[in-house]
Amino acid sequence: QKIAPMSLIFLTMNNLSTSIFLLMGLLSSLVGGWGGLNQTQTRKIMAYSSIAHLGWMATISSIMTNILIMNLLFYLIMTTSVFLSLIISKSKTIQDTTSTWTLSPTLTIIMLLS
């Protein structure tokens, strides 16, 4: 989900002004944050989280490319750990994750920290 948008950001980073990237990042972060507030399905929450994180990455791209790459790597590691935890626990909604604590407290702590 992130490789194609990030490649577009890398390609247009030198051609667009900083204010456009900041505006795009702000709008994406607001849409992602507000959209994910009232969701109960983990897929929708992760989709809105992805939209919000793309906004943060667009904002970071106007500052430094090295920090952008580091942020992308951290995002990929954290998202992969969350997805693997959700697959292992077979959780599809937030209510499903509440029963994960009784099955595996370690897995629940990993999901919480990720």
N, CA, C and O atoms as a GROMACS GRO file, in nm:
protein
  456
    1GLN      N    1   0.080  -0.119   0.000
    1GLN     CA    2   0.000   0.000   0.000
    1GLN      C    3   0.084   0.125   0.000
    1GLN      O    4   0.037   0.231  -0.041
    2LYS      N    5   0.204   0.116   0.044
    2LYS     CA    6   0.286   0.236   0.057
    2LYS      C    7   0.390   0.254  -0.052
    2LYS      O    8   0.438   0.365  -0.074
    3ILE      N    9   0.425   0.148  -0.121
    3ILE     CA   10   0.536   0.160  -0.217
    3ILE      C   11   0.498   0.248  -0.336
    3ILE      O   12   0.578   0.333  -0.376
    4ALA      N   13   0.380   0.231  -0.392
    4ALA     CA   14   0.339   0.315  -0.505
    4ALA      C   15   0.324   0.462  -0.466
    4ALA      O   16   0.379   0.547  -0.536
    5PRO      N   17   0.252   0.496  -0.357
    5PRO     CA   18   0.245   0.639  -0.321
    5PRO      C   19   0.381   0.698  -0.284
    5PRO      O   20   0.409   0.814  -0.315
    6MET      N   21   0.465   0.618  -0.219
    6MET     CA   22   0.595   0.671  -0.183
    6MET      C   23   0.683   0.696  -0.305
    6MET      O   24   0.760   0.791  -0.308
    7SER      N   25   0.671   0.610  -0.406
    7SER     CA   26   0.748   0.634  -0.528
    7SER      C   27   0.699   0.761  -0.598
    7SER      O   28   0.779   0.836  -0.655
    8LEU      N   29   0.567   0.787  -0.595
    8LEU     CA   30   0.516   0.912  -0.652
    8LEU      C   31   0.565   1.033  -0.574
    8LEU      O   32   0.597   1.136  -0.633
    9ILE      N   33   0.570   1.021  -0.443
    9ILE     CA   34   0.621   1.131  -0.362
    9ILE      C   35   0.768   1.155  -0.393
    9ILE      O   36   0.811   1.270  -0.405
   10PHE      N   37   0.847   1.049  -0.407
   10PHE     CA   38   0.989   1.065  -0.441
   10PHE      C   39   1.007   1.130  -0.577
   10PHE      O   40   1.095   1.215  -0.595
   11LEU      N   41   0.923   1.092  -0.675
   11LEU     CA   42   0.937   1.147  -0.809
   11LEU      C   43   0.896   1.293  -0.817
   11LEU      O   44   0.955   1.370  -0.894
   12THR      N   45   0.796   1.333  -0.740
   12THR     CA   46   0.747   1.470  -0.748
   12THR      C   47   0.803   1.561  -0.640
   12THR      O   48   0.769   1.680  -0.636
   13MET      N   49   0.887   1.509  -0.554
   13MET     CA   50   0.937   1.585  -0.440
   13MET      C   51   1.013   1.710  -0.484
   13MET      O   52   1.001   1.814  -0.419
   14ASN      N   53   1.089   1.702  -0.588
   14ASN     CA   54   1.170   1.816  -0.631
   14ASN      C   55   1.092   1.914  -0.718
   14ASN      O   56   1.132   2.029  -0.733
   15ASN      N   57   0.979   1.868  -0.777
   15ASN     CA   58   0.904   1.953  -0.868
   15ASN      C   59   0.793   2.033  -0.802
   15ASN      O   60   0.751   2.136  -0.854
   16LEU      N   61   0.745   1.988  -0.687
   16LEU     CA   62   0.637   2.058  -0.617
   16LEU      C   63   0.692   2.140  -0.502
   16LEU      O   64   0.799   2.111  -0.448
   17SER      N   65   0.618   2.242  -0.466
   17SER     CA   66   0.664   2.328  -0.357
   17SER      C   67   0.639   2.263  -0.222
   17SER      O   68   0.559   2.170  -0.209
   18THR      N   69   0.707   2.314  -0.123
   18THR     CA   70   0.694   2.262   0.013
   18THR      C   71   0.554   2.284   0.067
   18THR      O   72   0.501   2.199   0.138
   19SER      N   73   0.493   2.397   0.033
   19SER     CA   74   0.359   2.426   0.085
   19SER      C   75   0.255   2.327   0.031
   19SER      O   76   0.160   2.295   0.102
   20ILE      N   77   0.272   2.279  -0.091
   20ILE     CA   78   0.179   2.180  -0.146
   20ILE      C   79   0.193   2.048  -0.072
   20ILE      O   80   0.093   1.983  -0.041
   21PHE      N   81   0.316   2.007  -0.043
   21PHE     CA   82   0.336   1.884   0.033
   21PHE      C   83   0.281   1.895   0.174
   21PHE      O   84   0.221   1.801   0.226
   22LEU      N   85   0.301   2.011   0.237
   22LEU     CA   86   0.248   2.030   0.372
   22LEU      C   87   0.096   2.029   0.373
   22LEU      O   88   0.035   1.970   0.462
   23LEU      N   89   0.034   2.092   0.273
   23LEU     CA   90  -0.113   2.093   0.263
   23LEU      C   91  -0.166   1.953   0.236
   23LEU      O   92  -0.264   1.910   0.296
   24MET      N   93  -0.101   1.881   0.145
   24MET     CA   94  -0.141   1.744   0.114
   24MET      C   95  -0.126   1.654   0.236
   24MET      O   96  -0.212   1.570   0.262
   25GLY      N   97  -0.019   1.671   0.310
   25GLY     CA   98   0.003   1.592   0.431
   25GLY      C   99  -0.099   1.623   0.538
   25GLY      O  100  -0.147   1.532   0.606
   26LEU      N  101  -0.132   1.750   0.555
   26LEU     CA  102  -0.230   1.789   0.655
   26LEU      C  103  -0.368   1.734   0.621
   26LEU      O  104  -0.436   1.680   0.709
   27LEU      N  105  -0.409   1.746   0.496
   27LEU     CA  106  -0.540   1.694   0.456
   27LEU      C  107  -0.548   1.542   0.470
   27LEU      O  108  -0.649   1.489   0.516
   28SER      N  109  -0.443   1.474   0.431
   28SER     CA  110  -0.442   1.328   0.442
   28SER      C  111  -0.445   1.284   0.587
   28SER      O  112  -0.513   1.187   0.621
   29SER      N  113  -0.372   1.352   0.672
   29SER     CA  114  -0.372   1.317   0.815
   29SER      C  115  -0.508   1.343   0.878
   29SER      O  116  -0.554   1.264   0.960
   30LEU      N  117  -0.572   1.452   0.841
   30LEU     CA  118  -0.705   1.482   0.895
   30LEU      C  119  -0.810   1.381   0.849
   30LEU      O  120  -0.890   1.334   0.929
   31VAL      N  121  -0.809   1.348   0.720
   31VAL     CA  122  -0.905   1.250   0.668
   31VAL      C  123  -0.883   1.113   0.732
   31VAL      O  124  -0.979   1.047   0.772
   32GLY      N  125  -0.760   1.072   0.742
   32GLY     CA  126  -0.729   0.942   0.803
   32GLY      C  127  -0.764   0.936   0.950
   32GLY      O  128  -0.816   0.836   0.999
   33GLY      N  129  -0.736   1.044   1.022
   33GLY     CA  130  -0.766   1.048   1.165
   33GLY      C  131  -0.915   1.052   1.193
   33GLY      O  132  -0.965   0.976   1.276
   34TRP      N  133  -0.986   1.139   1.125
   34TRP     CA  134  -1.130   1.151   1.148
   34TRP      C  135  -1.206   1.029   1.097
   34TRP      O  136  -1.305   0.988   1.158
   35GLY      N  137  -1.161   0.972   0.987
   35GLY     CA  138  -1.230   0.856   0.932
   35GLY      C  139  -1.217   0.733   1.020
   35GLY      O  140  -1.308   0.651   1.026
   36GLY      N  141  -1.106   0.719   1.088
   36GLY     CA  142  -1.084   0.601   1.170
   36GLY      C  143  -1.140   0.610   1.310
   36GLY      O  144  -1.132   0.512   1.386
   37LEU      N  145  -1.196   0.724   1.347
   37LEU     CA  146  -1.242   0.740   1.485
   37LEU      C  147  -1.355   0.647   1.525
   37LEU      O  148  -1.350   0.589   1.633
   38ASN      N  149  -1.455   0.630   1.441
   38ASN     CA  150  -1.574   0.556   1.480
   38ASN      C  151  -1.580   0.418   1.416
   38ASN      O  152  -1.689   0.365   1.394
   39GLN      N  153  -1.467   0.358   1.385
   39GLN     CA  154  -1.464   0.228   1.319
   39GLN      C  155  -1.448   0.116   1.421
   39GLN      O  156  -1.382   0.133   1.524
   40THR      N  157  -1.509   0.003   1.392
   40THR     CA  158  -1.493  -0.114   1.479
   40THR      C  159  -1.422  -0.229   1.408
   40THR      O  160  -1.370  -0.319   1.474
   41GLN      N  161  -1.419  -0.227   1.276
   41GLN     CA  162  -1.351  -0.333   1.202
   41GLN      C  163  -1.204  -0.297   1.186
   41GLN      O  164  -1.169  -0.185   1.149
   42THR      N  165  -1.118  -0.394   1.214
   42THR     CA  166  -0.974  -0.366   1.212
   42THR      C  167  -0.924  -0.334   1.071
   42THR      O  168  -0.828  -0.258   1.058
   43ARG      N  169  -0.985  -0.388   0.968
   43ARG     CA  170  -0.942  -0.356   0.831
   43ARG      C  171  -0.964  -0.209   0.800
   43ARG      O  172  -0.878  -0.143   0.741
   44LYS      N  173  -1.080  -0.157   0.840
   44LYS     CA  174  -1.108  -0.015   0.814
   44LYS      C  175  -1.018   0.075   0.898
   44LYS      O  176  -0.974   0.180   0.851
   45ILE      N  177  -0.991   0.033   1.021
   45ILE     CA  178  -0.901   0.113   1.106
   45ILE      C  179  -0.762   0.117   1.044
   45ILE      O  180  -0.699   0.222   1.042
   46MET      N  181  -0.714   0.003   0.996
   46MET     CA  182  -0.581   0.000   0.934
   46MET      C  183  -0.578   0.079   0.803
   46MET      O  184  -0.476   0.140   0.771
   47ALA      N  185  -0.688   0.080   0.728
   47ALA     CA  186  -0.693   0.158   0.604
   47ALA      C  187  -0.686   0.307   0.635
   47ALA      O  188  -0.611   0.380   0.570
   48TYR      N  189  -0.763   0.353   0.731
   48TYR     CA  190  -0.758   0.494   0.768
   48TYR      C  191  -0.624   0.530   0.830
   48TYR      O  192  -0.574   0.641   0.811
   49SER      N  193  -0.565   0.437   0.903
   49SER     CA  194  -0.432   0.460   0.959
   49SER      C  195  -0.330   0.476   0.847
   49SER      O  196  -0.239   0.558   0.856
   50SER      N  197  -0.345   0.398   0.742
   50SER     CA  198  -0.255   0.407   0.628
   50SER      C  199  -0.268   0.543   0.559
   50SER      O  200  -0.168   0.602   0.518
   51ILE      N  201  -0.391   0.592   0.548
   51ILE     CA  202  -0.414   0.724   0.488
   51ILE      C  203  -0.348   0.832   0.573
   51ILE      O  204  -0.283   0.922   0.520
   52ALA      N  205  -0.365   0.823   0.704
   52ALA     CA  206  -0.306   0.922   0.794
   52ALA      C  207  -0.153   0.917   0.790
   52ALA      O  208  -0.087   1.021   0.789
   53HIS      N  209  -0.097   0.796   0.789
   53HIS     CA  210   0.049   0.785   0.786
   53HIS      C  211   0.108   0.834   0.653
   53HIS      O  212   0.219   0.886   0.650
   54LEU      N  213   0.033   0.818   0.546
   54LEU     CA  214   0.080   0.871   0.418
   54LEU      C  215   0.089   1.023   0.425
   54LEU      O  216   0.179   1.084   0.366
   55GLY      N  217  -0.006   1.084   0.496
   55GLY     CA  218   0.001   1.229   0.515
   55GLY      C  219   0.123   1.272   0.593
   55GLY      O  220   0.188   1.371   0.560
   56TRP      N  221   0.154   1.196   0.698
   56TRP     CA  222   0.274   1.228   0.775
   56TRP      C  223   0.399   1.211   0.690
   56TRP      O  224   0.494   1.289   0.701
   57MET      N  225   0.400   1.108   0.606
   57MET     CA  226   0.518   1.086   0.521
   57MET      C  227   0.531   1.194   0.416
   57MET      O  228   0.642   1.233   0.380
   58ALA      N  229   0.418   1.244   0.364
   58ALA     CA  230   0.425   1.354   0.269
   58ALA      C  231   0.479   1.480   0.336
   58ALA      O  232   0.555   1.556   0.276
   59THR      N  233   0.440   1.501   0.460
   59THR     CA  234   0.492   1.616   0.535
   59THR      C  235   0.641   1.601   0.562
   59THR      O  236   0.717   1.697   0.548
   60ILE      N  237   0.683   1.481   0.599
   60ILE     CA  238   0.825   1.457   0.626
   60ILE      C  239   0.908   1.472   0.499
   60ILE      O  240   1.024   1.513   0.506
   61SER      N  241   0.850   1.438   0.384
   61SER     CA  242   0.928   1.445   0.259
   61SER      C  243   0.971   1.587   0.227
   61SER      O  244   1.072   1.608   0.161
   62SER      N  245   0.894   1.685   0.274
   62SER     CA  246   0.935   1.823   0.249
   62SER      C  247   1.050   1.866   0.338
   62SER      O  248   1.113   1.970   0.313
   63ILE      N  249   1.079   1.788   0.443
   63ILE     CA  250   1.186   1.825   0.535
   63ILE      C  251   1.318   1.757   0.497
   63ILE      O  252   1.416   1.823   0.462
   64MET      N  253   1.318   1.620   0.504
   64MET     CA  254   1.440   1.545   0.473
   64MET      C  255   1.405   1.408   0.416
   64MET      O  256   1.316   1.341   0.467
   65THR      N  257   1.474   1.368   0.311
   65THR     CA  258   1.448   1.239   0.248
   65THR      C  259   1.496   1.123   0.336
   65THR      O  260   1.432   1.018   0.338
   66ASN      N  261   1.605   1.141   0.407
   66ASN     CA  262   1.656   1.033   0.492
   66ASN      C  263   1.558   0.998   0.603
   66ASN      O  264   1.539   0.880   0.635
   67ILE      N  265   1.497   1.098   0.661
   67ILE     CA  266   1.399   1.073   0.767
   67ILE      C  267   1.276   1.005   0.708
   67ILE      O  268   1.214   0.922   0.774
   68LEU      N  269   1.241   1.041   0.586
   68LEU     CA  270   1.127   0.978   0.519
   68LEU      C  271   1.150   0.829   0.499
   68LEU      O  272   1.059   0.749   0.524
   69ILE      N  273   1.266   0.791   0.457
   69ILE     CA  274   1.298   0.649   0.436
   69ILE      C  275   1.299   0.575   0.569
   69ILE      O  276   1.249   0.462   0.577
   70MET      N  277   1.354   0.636   0.673
   70MET     CA  278   1.354   0.574   0.805
   70MET      C  279   1.210   0.558   0.857
   70MET      O  280   1.176   0.454   0.914
   71ASN      N  281   1.126   0.660   0.837
   71ASN     CA  282   0.987   0.653   0.878
   71ASN      C  283   0.912   0.543   0.803
   71ASN      O  284   0.832   0.471   0.862
   72LEU      N  285   0.938   0.530   0.674
   72LEU     CA  286   0.874   0.426   0.594
   72LEU      C  287   0.915   0.287   0.644
   72LEU      O  288   0.831   0.198   0.653
   73LEU      N  289   1.041   0.268   0.676
   73LEU     CA  290   1.087   0.138   0.727
   73LEU      C  291   1.022   0.105   0.861
   73LEU      O  292   0.978  -0.008   0.882
   74PHE      N  293   1.017   0.203   0.952
   74PHE     CA  294   0.950   0.180   1.081
   74PHE      C  295   0.803   0.148   1.061
   74PHE      O  296   0.748   0.060   1.128
   75TYR      N  297   0.737   0.220   0.969
   75TYR     CA  298   0.596   0.196   0.943
   75TYR      C  299   0.574   0.054   0.890
   75TYR      O  300   0.482  -0.015   0.934
   76LEU      N  301   0.657   0.011   0.798
   76LEU     CA  302   0.643  -0.123   0.742
   76LEU      C  303   0.664  -0.231   0.848
   76LEU      O  304   0.592  -0.330   0.850
   77ILE      N  305   0.762  -0.212   0.935
   77ILE     CA  306   0.787  -0.310   1.041
   77ILE      C  307   0.670  -0.315   1.138
   77ILE      O  308   0.625  -0.424   1.175
   78MET      N  309   0.620  -0.199   1.179
   78MET     CA  310   0.508  -0.198   1.275
   78MET      C  311   0.380  -0.252   1.213
   78MET      O  312   0.307  -0.327   1.278
   79THR      N  313   0.352  -0.216   1.089
   79THR     CA  314   0.231  -0.265   1.023
   79THR      C  315   0.237  -0.415   1.002
   79THR      O  316   0.137  -0.485   1.020
   80THR      N  317   0.353  -0.465   0.965
   80THR     CA  318   0.368  -0.610   0.946
   80THR      C  319   0.344  -0.684   1.078
   80THR      O  320   0.279  -0.788   1.079
   81SER      N  321   0.396  -0.631   1.187
   81SER     CA  322   0.375  -0.698   1.316
   81SER      C  323   0.228  -0.693   1.358
   81SER      O  324   0.177  -0.789   1.415
   82VAL      N  325   0.159  -0.583   1.330
   82VAL     CA  326   0.016  -0.575   1.363
   82VAL      C  327  -0.064  -0.673   1.278
   82VAL      O  328  -0.149  -0.744   1.330
   83PHE      N  329  -0.037  -0.676   1.149
   83PHE     CA  330  -0.111  -0.768   1.061
   83PHE      C  331  -0.086  -0.914   1.100
   83PHE      O  332  -0.180  -0.994   1.102
   84LEU      N  333   0.038  -0.948   1.129
   84LEU     CA  334   0.067  -1.085   1.170
   84LEU      C  335  -0.002  -1.119   1.302
   84LEU      O  336  -0.051  -1.231   1.320
   85SER      N  337  -0.006  -1.025   1.394
   85SER     CA  338  -0.076  -1.047   1.522
   85SER      C  339  -0.225  -1.066   1.501
   85SER      O  340  -0.286  -1.152   1.565
   86LEU      N  341  -0.283  -0.987   1.411
   86LEU     CA  342  -0.427  -1.002   1.383
   86LEU      C  343  -0.456  -1.134   1.312
   86LEU      O  344  -0.560  -1.195   1.336
   87ILE      N  345  -0.366  -1.177   1.226
   87ILE     CA  346  -0.386  -1.305   1.157
   87ILE      C  347  -0.375  -1.420   1.256
   87ILE      O  348  -0.456  -1.513   1.253
   88ILE      N  349  -0.276  -1.414   1.344
   88ILE     CA  350  -0.258  -1.522   1.443
   88ILE      C  351  -0.377  -1.529   1.537
   88ILE      O  352  -0.423  -1.638   1.571
   89SER      N  353  -0.428  -1.414   1.581
   89SER     CA  354  -0.539  -1.413   1.676
   89SER      C  355  -0.676  -1.427   1.608
   89SER      O  356  -0.778  -1.440   1.675
   90LYS      N  357  -0.678  -1.424   1.473
   90LYS     CA  358  -0.801  -1.435   1.394
   90LYS      C  359  -0.902  -1.328   1.434
   90LYS      O  360  -1.022  -1.355   1.444
   91SER      N  361  -0.853  -1.206   1.456
   91SER     CA  362  -0.938  -1.095   1.496
   91SER      C  363  -0.984  -1.017   1.374
   91SER      O  364  -0.903  -0.983   1.287
   92LYS      N  365  -1.113  -0.989   1.368
   92LYS     CA  366  -1.168  -0.909   1.259
   92LYS      C  367  -1.227  -0.778   1.309
   92LYS      O  368  -1.239  -0.683   1.233
   93THR      N  369  -1.264  -0.772   1.437
   93THR     CA  370  -1.319  -0.650   1.495
   93THR      C  371  -1.247  -0.620   1.626
   93THR      O  372  -1.169  -0.701   1.676
   94ILE      N  373  -1.274  -0.503   1.680
   94ILE     CA  374  -1.215  -0.465   1.808
   94ILE      C  375  -1.264  -0.558   1.919
   94ILE      O  376  -1.188  -0.590   2.011
   95GLN      N  377  -1.389  -0.603   1.910
   95GLN     CA  378  -1.442  -0.694   2.010
   95GLN      C  379  -1.368  -0.828   2.009
   95GLN      O  380  -1.352  -0.890   2.114
   96ASP      N  381  -1.323  -0.871   1.892
   96ASP     CA  382  -1.245  -0.995   1.883
   96ASP      C  383  -1.111  -0.983   1.954
   96ASP      O  384  -1.061  -1.081   2.009
   97THR      N  385  -1.053  -0.864   1.952
   97THR     CA  386  -0.922  -0.847   2.017
   97THR      C  387  -0.933  -0.850   2.168
   97THR      O  388  -0.833  -0.874   2.236
   98THR      N  389  -1.052  -0.826   2.224
   98THR     CA  390  -1.066  -0.832   2.370
   98THR      C  391  -1.054  -0.974   2.421
   98THR      O  392  -1.012  -0.996   2.535
   99SER      N  393  -1.089  -1.072   2.339
   99SER     CA  394  -1.076  -1.212   2.383
   99SER      C  395  -0.935  -1.266   2.361
   99SER      O  396  -0.904  -1.376   2.406
  100THR      N  397  -0.850  -1.191   2.294
  100THR     CA  398  -0.713  -1.236   2.270
  100THR      C  399  -0.632  -1.240   2.400
  100THR      O  400  -0.539  -1.320   2.413
  101TRP      N  401  -0.667  -1.154   2.496
  101TRP     CA  402  -0.592  -1.149   2.621
  101TRP      C  403  -0.595  -1.282   2.694
  101TRP      O  404  -0.495  -1.323   2.753
  102THR      N  405  -0.710  -1.350   2.692
  102THR     CA  406  -0.719  -1.479   2.762
  102THR      C  407  -0.642  -1.588   2.690
  102THR      O  408  -0.592  -1.681   2.754
  103LEU      N  409  -0.632  -1.578   2.557
  103LEU     CA  410  -0.561  -1.680   2.479
  103LEU      C  411  -0.410  -1.660   2.483
  103LEU      O  412  -0.334  -1.755   2.502
  104SER      N  413  -0.367  -1.536   2.464
  104SER     CA  414  -0.224  -1.508   2.459
  104SER      C  415  -0.197  -1.366   2.506
  104SER      O  416  -0.210  -1.272   2.427
  105PRO      N  417  -0.161  -1.348   2.632
  105PRO     CA  418  -0.132  -1.212   2.681
  105PRO      C  419  -0.013  -1.148   2.609
  105PRO      O  420  -0.012  -1.026   2.590
  106THR      N  421   0.085  -1.228   2.571
  106THR     CA  422   0.202  -1.174   2.501
  106THR      C  423   0.163  -1.115   2.366
  106THR      O  424   0.209  -1.007   2.330
  107LEU      N  425   0.079  -1.185   2.293
  107LEU     CA  426   0.034  -1.137   2.163
  107LEU      C  427  -0.047  -1.009   2.178
  107LEU      O  428  -0.035  -0.918   2.095
  108THR      N  429  -0.128  -0.999   2.280
  108THR     CA  430  -0.206  -0.878   2.304
  108THR      C  431  -0.116  -0.761   2.336
  108THR      O  432  -0.142  -0.649   2.290
  109ILE      N  433  -0.012  -0.782   2.412
  109ILE     CA  434   0.082  -0.675   2.444
  109ILE      C  435   0.158  -0.630   2.319
  109ILE      O  436   0.183  -0.511   2.302
  110ILE      N  437   0.194  -0.724   2.233
  110ILE     CA  438   0.263  -0.690   2.109
  110ILE      C  439   0.172  -0.605   2.020
  110ILE      O  440   0.216  -0.506   1.963
  111MET      N  441   0.044  -0.644   2.010
  111MET     CA  442  -0.050  -0.565   1.929
  111MET      C  443  -0.067  -0.425   1.988
  111MET      O  444  -0.074  -0.327   1.913
  112LEU      N  445  -0.073  -0.415   2.119
  112LEU     CA  446  -0.090  -0.286   2.184
  112LEU      C  447   0.031  -0.196   2.159
  112LEU      O  448   0.015  -0.078   2.128
  113LEU      N  449   0.149  -0.251   2.170
  113LEU     CA  450   0.269  -0.171   2.150
  113LEU      C  451   0.292  -0.135   2.002
  113LEU      O  452   0.351  -0.031   1.972
  114SER      N  453   0.247  -0.219   1.913
  114SER     CA  454   0.264  -0.192   1.770
  114SER      C  455   0.167  -0.086   1.725
  114SER      O  456   0.167  -0.049   1.607
   0.00000   0.00000   0.00000
